[in-house]
């Protein structure tokens, strides 16, 4: 009823091979590029006859199992080397205020990774937000006519914003720029009058322009106020503005704007939408934006020549120049710029009041939001290289995947760690070193990582060109195998592709002049059999003609060679203490020992660890069971009876036939030895001719001590028996009378009920009496006519 289920879990590689064997690597370099678990056996004597060169490439444990020593296995590993590791600093060190380029917020700064294919190299990056970090802020404003009232409030922005930013940093600079639209139709009116004053005649507006750098970054807030107060509103025809042109020029014209390698903020203020790449076709502009600086005398001069930049182009340039964007827009265009924010990393959107009265609060809130989030970004990776991040942020929060690049709610002085893993596949860039960079978005500091790719084994350097071992110098002997020169083939480069005909080659690959090439288990290459590979890497063909294998031997219990040997050339080589064609015959006799320590109880022989009983009466695993033998208790019964009690079938011949054991008589049954007490073996209970029970035990010493008292049944008591019989007869008679009386009563009641029913159903005939004649006679006069 109780069943046990045994599950065997077999690794898929047993049936389908692994990445190492599937690669069919012909050299150590090809092998280690197949996967991180692959190794190459450099032992020159490793290959068996008929095995391919690629057999040297396999997983480490498999190579050791096949007989390759660990010292002969090439298995290079990748490394991580830290080249520059300056400690994290704040703005002030030892009472001295550091220059911006002396502040360190990320550690380490430079590493070198040696990458083996498939093996990830992991290192940690630590970021600490420094206190009193310098800030450059450039205010880029839409000066189309709808922003007239906003300009009035921005005129005092310099000193007011400077005052507020002093609470965050002591090193703050501010700049100002403005934009309207491309100076071509249909974005503006090109009539001479409108080019001078695009507004109505009663309004004094400046000529339209694309972008103008009014004030480069400066620490003088009053200068900001003076220059901004002199600015005039302009105008255009369509609703979307040319702000993307202005953002591109502010981003790429670092020298003209005056950007430092500090926190860079760009505030983009408008109450309208934006034109983007492709819209320039309306004005006949088809050249894509080149992403270069075109400022002359602080004016963008190529707006009529280049199209608007695309969003992706802007994202690239903003990221390259570490600029964080704050979109200060009116409520009407909030949804549009929210979508834009989702496309531009490290950007924020704030709701601008209709007159820009809340712009300072908007900038402070946006800056706090941007600076509290750290997002790591890496440069373009070489093909075949991948990178992953795991963030370890405040309060023990860890994230993986895309969220592994980010940490939020970072305050000044907080320190967070990112675990970075870089993995290469194959040999990227043909083995040439590559450099990638990782930086936190919005910060100028970055980590430089030099990638070196392990594409060859160390033994490659020790290769012997034109080695005699490679058939008179037709190849390079490296890593235990020949790498053939161009035009040569074969395991030791013994053959030329052009010199030998196929028929001649095939003749050398037939066993005993047969018809099968390489026993149908291989390919004839240069007159030598190269045996096929099996899906299971543990199974191999071998031999000069691939006639041998290690998986077609006899099996026992569904195991190759019974699990007690190895298969070589289709024959089992058995382990010690095993023999037989399937190594299923054990030479160990311990399983044949009976309880008396005799092999097969002395009544059989032990073959392959199993008893074969020679006495036909005995059976069982150790020939100790005899179903047809009389029981020992029955065998000793008569002798015990005659010697202990002077009764039984052998009482007359007791002295002659029953003197073969020693007798010890006990008065009570409880005094007998217990069954498990040594040397006694078992208890016996037998019945004699008088129906009395007697008890005895027998032991290995043949001591048989019976009890001194029989347990006989007592005689019958007559009076209770007679009384019981009489009482039974009387009770039976009374029961029969009662039953008869009940049956009669039931019968009478049924008959009466039947009579009553028939009485009720009786019907009397109401017809005339056939013998009755009336006393009245009626005579009719025939002459009477009724008158």
Secondary structure, 3 states (H helix, E strand, C coil): CCCCCCCCCCCCHHHHCCHHHHCCCCCHHHHHHHCCCEEEECCCCCCCCCCCHHHHEEEHHHHHHCCCCHHHEECCCCEEEEEECCCCCCCEECCEECCHHHCCCEECCEEEEEEECCCCEEEEEEEECCCCCCEEEEEEEECCHHHHHHHHHHCCHHHHHHHHHCCCCCCEEEEEEEECCCCCCCCCCCCHHHHHCCCCCCCCCCCCCCEEEEEEEECCHHHHHHHHHCCCCCCCCCCCECHHHHHHHHHHCHHHHCCCCCEEEEEEEECCCECCCCHHHHHCCCECCCCCCCEECCEECCCCCECCCCHHHHHHHHHHCCEEEEEEEEHHHHHHHHHHHHHCCCEEEEEECCCCCCHHHHHHHHHHHHHCCEEEEECCCCCCEEEEEEEECHHHCEECHHHHHEECCCCCCCEEEEEEEEEECCCHHHHCCEEEEEEECCCCCEEEEEEEEECCCHHHHHCECCCCCCCCCCEEEECCEEEECCCEECCCCCEECCCCCHHHHHHCCEHHHCCCEHHHCEEEECCEEEECECCCCCCEEECCCCCEECCCCCEECCEEHHHCEEEECCEEEECCCEECCCCCEECCCHHHECCCCCEHHHCEEEECCEEEECCCCCECCCCCECCCCCCHHHHHHHHHHHHHHCCCCCCCCHHHHCCCCECCCECCHHHCCCCCCCCEEEEEEEECCCCEEEEEEEECCCECCEECCCEECCCCCHHHHHHHHHHHHHHHHHHHHHHHHHHHHHHHHHHHHHHHHHHHCCCCCCCCCCCCCCCCCCCCCCCCCCC
